[in-house]
């Protein structure tokens, strides 16, 4: 590559990837050997957070360098396109002469600006059989790489992997890689509360084995999905190596959010603002400018990714991003970006909160379908799994954190001239004319996802709304 040539960029946006279930992040199971090796060749960030849950708002931040106040995208079922004042990474790079291709992420507000959109099958069911999601993605992505290599311009390839997203249907032998036994043992009752949860039970039953009783089998399917995806991602790395461009390409691995699995009664999904959803992996590899075998402990968020990628590529977009480049942290010039920050969730519940290294405050903006208390407070140092709610015991801490949250809201609304979107979502749940829920029972009786086809239709409907309003 000529000294003045712009580097290629490959960004893996992995849906529902719980950082703590990757072996390079300390998980006891060897779920990610190829990504472990990738991490050893570059920089692994230990404390990257998805501040705005779920997918729609998370990617809006990851792909623009902006926070939720700037993007105004906060809900899963966001109405309308991304604000035209906010540029996506694809738009920035296309203006710089890049060929931009997106695989598996069309129709989302923040997917705007790519030259090409390629799709693959990412939803399935028990009846349809095991689903090789990552291989189906490879069948789109690798030929695209082969095509773009022949061009006399750099490329930006965005790959949205869905293997860790339910339905967890890894192919053989990954489905039994982390489980041995009888997943339908009648003496095991761990799945009873899961399958009794009316809003999700039909969807879960559509892709789990009939008669399933053991939660550990389901967790093993999740871990097997990560391991399968990990092996398939190596094929992408091999393609870049065989073309002789791996070391000249900026490669980033980032998760949009984590996964609840069996924790907090959120049942194998990714709603809520517990750390199992907020904490995501981030790894960067680019030998010309990044060291190998570097682990960075400083705090950072999705909004910091775009400024980082652009600085690595030597591109000045002339944009005042909300995020900041991570290179000063990599180079030990700064220890961390902001260590306390505002968090939101608008998936199946509407909440916001404030996270510090020690405390997590969650405030419900309307009753939720899990019948959880309206205020939750956790000491993350003494209770990292967030199992002991201290809100009633420590009202002074609740008041202090609430004051910080409200001060941040006021500051960002003043800086952007825009309202906090979490307070202006109307029918965020997709139930036209219902408005905010008035009780947890109403939420429980109203929210429902029937099966894998219903989940697929839900995402397609969200895309149709966005496309119609943008047109």
C-alpha positions as CSV (number, residue, x, y, z in Angstrom):
1,X,0.0,0.0,0.0
2,X,1.3,3.4,-0.9
3,X,2.2,5.7,2.0
4,X,-0.6,8.1,1.1
5,X,-3.2,5.5,0.4
6,X,-6.1,5.1,2.8
7,X,-6.4,1.8,4.6
8,X,-9.3,-0.6,4.1
9,X,-11.7,-0.9,7.1
10,X,-13.6,-4.0,8.2
11,X,-16.0,-3.6,11.1
12,X,-17.6,-6.6,12.7
13,X,-20.8,-5.5,14.5
14,X,-21.8,-8.6,16.5
15,X,-25.3,-8.7,17.8
16,X,-25.9,-9.8,21.4
17,X,-22.3,-10.7,22.2
18,X,-21.9,-10.9,26.0
19,X,-18.2,-10.0,26.6
20,X,-18.0,-12.1,29.7
21,X,-18.8,-15.2,27.5
22,X,-15.6,-14.8,25.4
23,X,-12.5,-16.6,26.5
24,X,-10.3,-13.5,25.8
25,X,-12.5,-11.7,28.4
26,X,-11.9,-14.4,31.0
27,X,-14.7,-16.8,30.4
28,X,-13.8,-20.3,31.6
29,X,-15.1,-21.9,28.4
30,X,-13.0,-21.7,25.2
31,X,-15.6,-20.0,23.1
32,X,-13.5,-17.6,21.0
33,X,-10.0,-19.1,20.2
34,X,-9.6,-17.3,16.9
35,X,-10.8,-14.0,18.3
36,X,-8.5,-14.6,21.2
37,X,-5.6,-14.8,18.8
38,X,-6.9,-11.7,16.9
39,X,-7.0,-9.8,20.2
40,X,-3.4,-10.8,21.0
41,X,-2.3,-9.2,17.7
42,X,-3.8,-5.9,18.6
43,X,-5.7,-4.0,21.3
44,X,-8.4,-5.4,23.6
45,X,-10.6,-2.9,25.5
46,X,-11.7,-4.4,28.8
47,X,-14.4,-1.8,29.7
48,X,-16.4,-0.8,26.6
49,X,-20.0,-0.1,27.2
50,X,-23.1,0.1,25.1
51,X,-24.8,3.0,26.8
52,X,-28.0,3.0,24.8
53,X,-29.9,-0.3,24.6
54,X,-31.0,-2.0,22.3
55,X,-29.8,-2.7,18.7
56,X,-31.2,0.3,17.0
57,X,-29.9,2.9,19.4
58,X,-26.6,1.0,20.0
59,X,-25.7,0.9,16.3
60,X,-26.8,4.5,15.9
61,X,-24.0,5.5,18.4
62,X,-21.5,2.9,17.1
63,X,-21.8,4.0,13.5
64,X,-22.0,7.8,14.0
65,X,-19.7,8.7,17.0
66,X,-22.7,10.4,18.6
67,X,-24.8,9.8,21.8
68,X,-28.5,9.4,22.1
69,X,-29.1,13.1,22.4
70,X,-27.5,13.8,19.1
71,X,-28.9,10.9,17.2
72,X,-32.3,11.1,18.8
73,X,-32.5,7.3,18.3
74,X,-33.3,5.6,21.6
75,X,-36.0,2.9,20.9
76,X,-35.9,-0.5,19.2
77,X,-38.9,0.6,17.0
78,X,-37.5,4.0,16.2
79,X,-39.9,6.0,14.0
80,X,-38.3,7.6,11.0
81,X,-34.8,7.9,9.7
82,X,-31.6,9.1,11.4
83,X,-31.4,12.9,11.6
84,X,-29.9,14.2,8.3
85,X,-27.6,16.4,10.4
86,X,-25.9,13.3,11.7
87,X,-23.5,11.5,9.3
88,X,-22.9,7.8,9.4
89,X,-19.4,6.3,9.1
90,X,-20.4,4.9,5.7
91,X,-21.3,8.4,4.5
92,X,-18.1,9.8,5.8
93,X,-16.0,7.1,4.1
94,X,-17.9,7.2,0.8
95,X,-17.0,10.9,0.6
96,X,-13.4,9.9,1.1
97,X,-13.5,7.6,-1.9
98,X,-14.3,4.3,-0.2
99,X,-16.4,1.5,-1.7
100,X,-18.8,0.8,1.2
101,X,-20.6,-2.5,1.6
102,X,-23.0,-3.6,4.4
103,X,-23.9,-7.2,5.1
104,X,-26.9,-8.1,7.2
105,X,-27.9,-4.6,8.3
106,X,-30.2,-2.9,5.8
107,X,-33.2,-0.8,6.8
108,X,-31.8,0.4,10.1
109,X,-31.6,4.2,10.7
110,X,-27.9,4.1,11.1
111,X,-27.3,1.8,8.1
112,X,-27.7,4.8,5.8
113,X,-25.0,5.6,3.3
114,X,-23.6,2.3,2.0
115,X,-23.1,1.7,-1.7
116,X,-24.3,-1.9,-1.5
117,X,-26.5,-3.9,0.9
118,X,-26.2,-7.7,1.1
119,X,-28.4,-9.9,3.2
120,X,-28.4,-13.4,4.6
121,X,-30.8,-15.6,6.6
122,X,-30.3,-15.0,10.4
123,X,-33.6,-16.2,11.8
124,X,-34.7,-19.8,12.2
125,X,-36.7,-22.3,14.3
126,X,-36.5,-25.8,15.7
127,X,-38.6,-27.2,12.8
128,X,-36.3,-25.6,10.2
129,X,-33.2,-27.0,11.8
130,X,-29.8,-25.8,12.7
131,X,-28.8,-22.5,11.2
132,X,-25.3,-21.7,10.0
133,X,-25.7,-17.9,10.3
134,X,-22.0,-16.9,10.1
135,X,-21.3,-19.2,7.1
136,X,-24.3,-17.6,5.3
137,X,-22.8,-14.2,6.1
138,X,-19.4,-15.4,4.8
139,X,-21.0,-16.5,1.5
140,X,-21.9,-12.8,1.0
141,X,-18.9,-11.2,2.5
142,X,-16.0,-13.1,1.1
143,X,-17.0,-12.7,-2.6
144,X,-17.5,-9.0,-1.8
145,X,-13.9,-8.8,-0.5
146,X,-12.6,-10.6,-3.6
147,X,-14.5,-8.1,-5.8
148,X,-13.3,-5.0,-4.0
149,X,-9.7,-6.1,-3.9
150,X,-9.6,-5.7,-7.7
151,X,-10.6,-2.0,-7.5
152,X,-8.3,0.9,-7.3
153,X,-9.8,2.4,-4.1
154,X,-10.1,1.5,-0.4
155,X,-13.1,-0.3,0.9
156,X,-15.3,-0.2,4.1
157,X,-17.0,-3.5,4.9
158,X,-19.5,-3.7,7.7
159,X,-20.5,-7.2,8.9
160,X,-23.4,-7.7,11.2
161,X,-23.2,-11.1,12.8
162,X,-26.3,-12.6,14.4
163,X,-25.1,-15.9,15.8
164,X,-25.3,-14.9,19.5
165,X,-28.8,-13.5,18.9
166,X,-31.7,-15.8,19.6
167,X,-32.7,-18.2,18.2
168,X,-29.4,-19.9,19.3
169,X,-29.2,-22.6,16.6
170,X,-25.5,-23.4,16.1
171,X,-24.7,-26.3,13.7
172,X,-23.0,-29.6,14.7
173,X,-20.8,-30.1,16.6
174,X,-21.1,-26.8,18.3
175,X,-24.5,-27.5,19.7
176,X,-23.0,-30.1,22.1
177,X,-19.6,-28.5,22.5
178,X,-20.4,-27.2,26.0
179,X,-23.2,-29.6,27.1
180,X,-23.4,-33.3,27.9
181,X,-26.5,-34.8,29.4
182,X,-30.3,-34.8,29.0
183,X,-31.6,-31.4,28.3
184,X,-35.1,-32.7,28.9
185,X,-34.5,-34.3,32.3
186,X,-37.8,-34.1,34.1
187,X,-36.1,-33.6,37.4
188,X,-34.6,-30.3,36.2
189,X,-37.0,-27.5,36.7
190,X,-34.8,-24.5,35.7
191,X,-36.8,-23.8,32.5
192,X,-40.2,-23.6,34.2
193,X,-40.1,-19.9,35.0
194,X,-38.8,-19.2,31.5
195,X,-41.5,-21.0,29.7
196,X,-44.1,-19.5,32.1
197,X,-43.2,-16.0,31.0
198,X,-46.1,-15.3,28.7
199,X,-44.6,-12.5,26.6
200,X,-41.7,-14.7,25.4
201,X,-42.7,-18.3,25.9
202,X,-44.0,-19.0,22.4
203,X,-41.0,-17.4,20.8
204,X,-38.6,-19.4,23.0
205,X,-40.6,-22.6,22.4
206,X,-40.3,-22.1,18.6
207,X,-36.6,-22.7,18.6
208,X,-35.8,-24.7,21.8
209,X,-36.1,-28.5,21.8
210,X,-39.5,-29.8,22.7
211,X,-39.6,-30.8,26.3
212,X,-36.6,-28.6,27.3
213,X,-36.1,-28.4,31.1
214,X,-32.4,-27.5,31.6
215,X,-31.4,-23.8,31.3
216,X,-27.7,-24.8,31.1
217,X,-28.4,-26.5,27.7
218,X,-29.7,-23.1,26.4
219,X,-26.7,-21.3,27.7
220,X,-24.5,-23.9,26.0
221,X,-26.3,-23.2,22.7
222,X,-25.4,-19.5,23.2
223,X,-21.8,-20.4,23.9
224,X,-21.8,-22.8,21.0
225,X,-23.1,-20.1,18.7
226,X,-20.2,-17.8,19.7
227,X,-17.7,-20.6,19.1
228,X,-19.2,-21.4,15.7
229,X,-19.2,-17.7,14.7
230,X,-15.6,-17.4,15.9
231,X,-14.5,-20.2,13.5
232,X,-16.4,-18.7,10.6
233,X,-14.9,-15.2,11.3
234,X,-11.4,-16.8,10.8
235,X,-12.4,-17.4,7.2
236,X,-12.7,-13.6,6.8
237,X,-9.3,-13.2,8.3
238,X,-7.9,-15.9,6.0
239,X,-9.3,-14.1,2.9
240,X,-7.7,-10.9,4.0
241,X,-4.4,-12.7,4.6
242,X,-4.4,-14.5,1.3
243,X,-5.0,-11.2,-0.5
244,X,-2.0,-9.8,1.4
245,X,-3.9,-7.0,3.0
246,X,-4.7,-8.1,6.5
247,X,-1.9,-6.1,8.1
248,X,-2.9,-3.0,6.0
249,X,-6.5,-3.2,7.0
250,X,-8.1,-1.7,10.1
251,X,-10.1,-4.5,11.6
252,X,-12.5,-3.8,14.5
253,X,-14.6,-6.2,16.5
254,X,-17.5,-4.7,18.5
255,X,-20.7,-5.9,20.1
256,X,-23.9,-3.9,19.9
257,X,-25.0,-5.1,23.3
258,X,-24.7,-8.2,25.5
259,X,-27.2,-10.8,26.5
260,X,-29.2,-11.5,29.7
261,X,-29.3,-15.3,29.3
262,X,-30.9,-16.6,32.6
263,X,-30.1,-13.5,34.7
264,X,-32.5,-11.0,36.2
265,X,-35.5,-12.9,34.9
266,X,-35.0,-11.4,31.5
267,X,-34.8,-14.8,29.8
268,X,-32.4,-15.1,26.9
269,X,-32.8,-11.6,25.5
270,X,-31.0,-8.3,25.7
271,X,-33.3,-5.8,27.4
272,X,-32.6,-4.0,30.7
273,X,-29.6,-2.0,31.6
274,X,-27.7,-4.5,33.8
275,X,-24.1,-4.9,33.0
276,X,-24.5,-8.2,31.2
277,X,-26.2,-6.1,28.5
278,X,-24.1,-3.0,28.7
279,X,-20.7,-4.5,28.7
280,X,-19.5,-5.3,25.2
281,X,-16.3,-6.5,23.5
282,X,-14.1,-4.1,21.5
283,X,-10.9,-5.2,19.8
284,X,-8.8,-3.4,17.2
285,X,-6.0,-4.6,14.9
286,X,-3.9,-2.4,12.6
287,X,-0.2,-3.2,12.9
288,X,1.0,0.1,11.3
289,X,-0.4,2.1,14.2
290,X,-1.6,-0.2,17.0
291,X,0.6,-2.3,19.3
292,X,0.1,-6.1,19.8
293,X,-0.8,-7.7,23.0
294,X,-2.2,-4.6,24.6
295,X,-5.1,-4.7,27.0
296,X,-6.7,-1.3,27.9
297,X,-8.7,-1.0,31.1
298,X,-10.0,2.6,30.7
299,X,-13.7,3.2,30.2
300,X,-15.1,3.9,26.7
301,X,-18.4,3.7,24.9
302,X,-19.8,3.1,21.4
303,X,-19.6,6.8,20.6
304,X,-15.8,6.6,20.7
305,X,-15.4,4.0,17.9
306,X,-15.9,6.3,14.8
307,X,-13.4,8.9,16.0
308,X,-10.9,6.2,16.6
309,X,-11.3,4.5,13.2
310,X,-11.0,7.8,11.4
311,X,-7.9,8.8,13.3
312,X,-6.3,5.4,12.5
313,X,-7.2,6.0,8.8
314,X,-5.8,9.5,8.8
315,X,-9.2,11.1,8.0
316,X,-10.4,14.4,9.4
317,X,-14.1,14.5,8.8
318,X,-14.5,18.0,10.3
319,X,-17.2,16.7,12.7
320,X,-17.4,17.5,16.4
321,X,-18.2,14.0,17.6
322,X,-19.7,13.3,21.0
323,X,-17.1,10.5,21.3
324,X,-13.3,10.7,21.4
325,X,-10.6,8.7,19.8
326,X,-9.3,5.8,21.9
327,X,-5.7,6.2,20.7
328,X,-4.6,8.4,23.6
329,X,-5.8,5.6,25.9
330,X,-4.0,3.0,23.8
331,X,-0.8,5.1,24.0
332,X,-1.2,5.6,27.8
333,X,-1.5,9.3,27.4
334,X,-4.9,9.2,29.2
335,X,-6.1,6.5,31.6
336,X,-9.8,6.5,30.7
337,X,-12.6,8.4,29.1
338,X,-15.6,9.3,31.2
339,X,-16.0,6.7,34.0
340,X,-19.6,7.6,34.8
341,X,-22.2,7.9,32.2
342,X,-25.9,8.1,31.2
343,X,-27.6,4.8,30.2
344,X,-31.0,4.1,28.5
345,X,-33.1,1.2,27.5
346,X,-36.2,1.2,25.3
347,X,-36.7,-2.3,24.1
348,X,-39.3,-4.1,26.2
349,X,-39.0,-1.6,29.0
350,X,-38.5,2.1,29.1
351,X,-35.8,3.1,31.6
352,X,-32.8,5.2,32.1
353,X,-30.0,5.5,34.6
354,X,-26.5,6.5,35.7
355,X,-23.5,4.2,36.0
356,X,-20.3,5.0,37.9
357,X,-17.4,2.6,38.7
358,X,-19.1,1.8,42.0
359,X,-22.8,2.5,41.5
360,X,-25.6,1.7,39.1
361,X,-28.9,3.6,39.3
362,X,-31.9,2.5,37.2
363,X,-35.1,4.5,37.0
364,X,-38.2,3.1,35.4
365,X,-40.1,5.7,33.3
366,X,-43.1,3.5,33.3
367,X,-44.1,0.2,34.9
368,X,-42.3,-2.8,33.3
369,X,-43.5,-6.3,32.4
370,X,-41.2,-7.9,34.9
371,X,-42.9,-6.2,37.8
372,X,-39.5,-4.8,38.9
373,X,-39.3,-1.9,41.4
374,X,-39.3,1.6,39.9
375,X,-35.9,2.4,41.3
376,X,-32.9,0.0,41.4
377,X,-29.5,0.7,43.0
378,X,-26.5,-1.6,42.9
379,X,-23.1,-1.5,44.4
380,X,-21.0,-2.8,41.5
381,X,-17.9,-3.3,43.6
382,X,-19.5,-5.5,46.2
383,X,-22.3,-6.9,44.0
384,X,-21.0,-7.0,40.4
385,X,-23.9,-9.3,39.3
386,X,-26.4,-6.7,40.5
387,X,-28.5,-9.0,42.6
388,X,-29.0,-6.9,45.7
389,X,-31.2,-3.7,45.2
390,X,-30.1,-1.1,47.7
391,X,-32.5,1.7,46.7
392,X,-34.6,1.6,49.8
393,X,-31.6,1.2,52.1
394,X,-29.6,4.0,50.6
395,X,-31.9,6.9,49.5
396,X,-29.1,9.4,49.8
397,X,-27.1,7.6,47.1
398,X,-30.2,7.4,44.9
399,X,-30.7,11.1,45.3
400,X,-27.1,12.0,44.5
401,X,-27.0,9.8,41.4
402,X,-30.4,11.1,40.3
403,X,-29.0,14.6,40.5
404,X,-26.0,13.7,38.4
405,X,-28.3,12.1,35.8
406,X,-30.6,15.1,35.7
407,X,-27.6,17.5,35.4
408,X,-26.3,15.5,32.4
409,X,-29.7,15.6,30.8
410,X,-29.9,19.3,31.2
411,X,-26.4,19.8,29.9
412,X,-26.8,17.7,26.8
413,X,-30.2,19.2,25.9
414,X,-28.6,22.6,26.1
415,X,-25.6,21.6,24.0
416,X,-27.7,19.9,21.3
417,X,-30.8,22.1,21.4
418,X,-32.7,18.8,21.4
419,X,-34.9,17.0,24.0
420,X,-33.9,13.8,25.6
421,X,-35.6,11.3,23.3
422,X,-36.2,8.7,26.1
423,X,-39.0,11.0,27.4
424,X,-40.8,11.4,24.0
425,X,-41.3,7.9,22.7
426,X,-45.1,7.7,22.5
427,X,-46.0,4.1,21.4
428,X,-42.4,2.9,21.7
429,X,-43.7,-0.7,22.3
430,X,-45.4,-0.8,18.9
431,X,-48.9,-0.8,20.2
432,X,-50.6,2.0,18.4
433,X,-52.5,4.4,20.6
434,X,-51.7,2.7,23.9
435,X,-49.1,5.2,25.1
436,X,-47.1,4.6,28.3
437,X,-48.1,1.6,30.4
438,X,-49.9,2.5,33.6
439,X,-49.1,-0.8,35.4
440,X,-46.8,-3.8,35.1
441,X,-49.8,-6.1,34.6
442,X,-50.9,-4.0,31.6
443,X,-47.3,-4.3,30.2
444,X,-47.2,-8.0,30.9
445,X,-50.6,-8.7,29.1
446,X,-49.8,-6.4,26.2
447,X,-46.2,-7.2,25.1
448,X,-45.8,-10.4,23.1
449,X,-43.5,-12.0,20.6
450,X,-44.9,-15.2,19.3
451,X,-42.3,-17.2,17.4
452,X,-39.2,-16.8,15.3
453,X,-41.3,-15.7,12.4
454,X,-42.9,-13.0,14.6
455,X,-39.5,-11.8,15.7
456,X,-38.4,-11.6,12.0
457,X,-41.6,-9.7,11.2
458,X,-41.1,-7.3,14.1
459,X,-37.7,-6.3,12.7
460,X,-39.0,-6.1,9.2
461,X,-41.9,-3.9,10.3
462,X,-39.4,-1.5,12.0
463,X,-37.4,-1.3,8.8
464,X,-40.6,-0.6,6.7
465,X,-41.6,2.2,9.0
466,X,-38.1,3.8,8.8
467,X,-38.0,3.4,5.0
468,X,-41.5,4.8,4.5
469,X,-40.8,7.9,6.7
470,X,-37.4,8.5,5.0
471,X,-39.0,8.3,1.6
